[in-house]
Amino acid sequence: MAVKFNTTKGEDLLIDEILNRFGISKDRKLSAFMDLSACHCNGCPLDFKKLLESSDGDLFHDVHGISLHINRDTGELEDEFLPRCAKKEG
């Protein structure tokens, strides 16, 4: 099964703002954008507004943690990593 990247235009704008706030370099931005999008669309929906407004520590935890724990073949998170700004189930 192929990794899904079907975020909405609004979600794309929030992801871009998140990565700008994170201070990611231009050469890593596309990869980080794809990591957040894949995470969101393949099993761990994220609250992008909450992430954008989160503390610096939570922002770092989620963006860096997703980058470290995303399986780029499936888009799923591994090693039981859970972003702090993951949407709550139910």
Secondary structure, DSSP 4 states (H G I P E B T S, - for coil): -PPP----HHHHHHHHHHHHHHT--HHHHHHHHHHHHHHHHTT--B-HHHHHHS-HHHHHHHHHHHHHHB-TTT--B-TT---TTBPPP-
